[in-house]
């Protein structure tokens, strides 16, 4: 590995390796502990804490979660919201980024400036809520899918990627009689798989973890995403003020609530852990090309 490298290169690579090892451990150890805690008996968890080999294993946390039918509804809703939001947002991003990447597009600098201004100055929470209300989108899926669909940072990344595609490729396609739309769909998009994968992953993760929009826009239980459902379950599991007199039941409920909390973390993180490997091969290339060109 170090055969053809200078001493400085060796020091830098070794230092980077050490730093990255600590970063991986800082992420991996808490994740493993949370997973183990979700399978640990409540009494054991309270008395012995989190261990890699619990004295008593249990699925009580997961069984309590899945006894509530709203969990499956929340899973379904979150999966739909995240998938649909990613498709809508990335489609808008690509259609906006391509003309802005073209030097012959009149007014592109003005439009790009207006886009960037919105990154620093938003409309505000109350005006946004009133807009959603006046458009009759309250308590509908569109209140989740549309307000945040335009992401300026993603447009900047996609624009930078498109600018990295040689203009000679487009000129050759035009000589062969390819139209602008055909070039975009048949040539440019297939070459843009890395950046598309990055954008899809960004938007999917953002929507999957989102709960604030659903909290203020949605009222119907059958529309609530997983994050809101899990939060509701955790709130219900907390001891009530009137239960303080019954110390034994209160302590038992606290133990179960603690285990359910860890189970919630595992359940909400599992889909992201599953889908990431399918995007990983595109992720590094897409991020690097967009960042360097930008």
C-alpha positions, 0 to 999 in steps of 0.5 A: 500500500505504501510502496510508492508513497512519500513519508508525508503521504504515509502519515496523511493516510495513516492519520486518515485511517485512524480518524475514520476508524474512530468515526466508524466506532462512534457510529457503530457502537451506539447502533449496536447498543440500541439494537441489543437494548431492544432485545433485552428484558426490561428488568435486566436493562434497568439493573444491568444496563446495556450489554452485548450479551444480555442475561435475558432476551425478549421480543416484548418491545417489538410485540408491544409495538406491532400489537398496535395496528397503527404501526403497519399503517404508519409504515405504509404511509411513510414508505409511500410518502418517501417514495412519492416525495423522492420521485416528485422532488428529483423530477423537478430537480432534474427538469430545473437543473438541465436548462440552468446548466446550459450556457445558451439559456437566457436568464439562467443567472437571474433565475439561479440567483432567485433560487439561491435567495430562497435558501436564505429567506423563506416564506415563514411557517404561518404564511406557508400554513395559510397557503397550504390551507387556502389550496385545500391541501390540509389533511391530504397527502399533498400537504406532505408531498408538495411544499418541500418538493423544490430543493435548491441545493439539489438543483445546484448539485444536479446542475453542476453534474450536468455541466460536467457532461461534455458539450460535444456529446450534445452537439454530436447528438444534434447532428444525428437529428436528436431533439433536445427532449430525446437528448435529455431522456435517452442520453443525459439521464442514463449518464446521470445515474450517480447524481440521481441516486444521490438525490433520491437517497437524500430526499428519501431519508429526509422525508422518512425522518420528517415528522413536523409537516405531518404534525401540523398538516395532518389530522386523520390517523390513517394518513399519519407517517411512522414517526408520528405513530411511534411518537404517539406510542411512546407518549402513551407508554409514559407514566401518568401523574395519577400513577405515581402512587402505585410505585411498582406499576410505575417502575414497570411501565418505565422499564417497558417504555425504555425498551419500546423506545429502543425498539422504535429506533430500530424499526424506524432505522431499518428501511434506511439501512436496507436500501442504502447498499443499493445506492452506495455504488453511485453515492460516492461518485455522485457526491464527488462530481457534484461537489468538485464541479460546483 
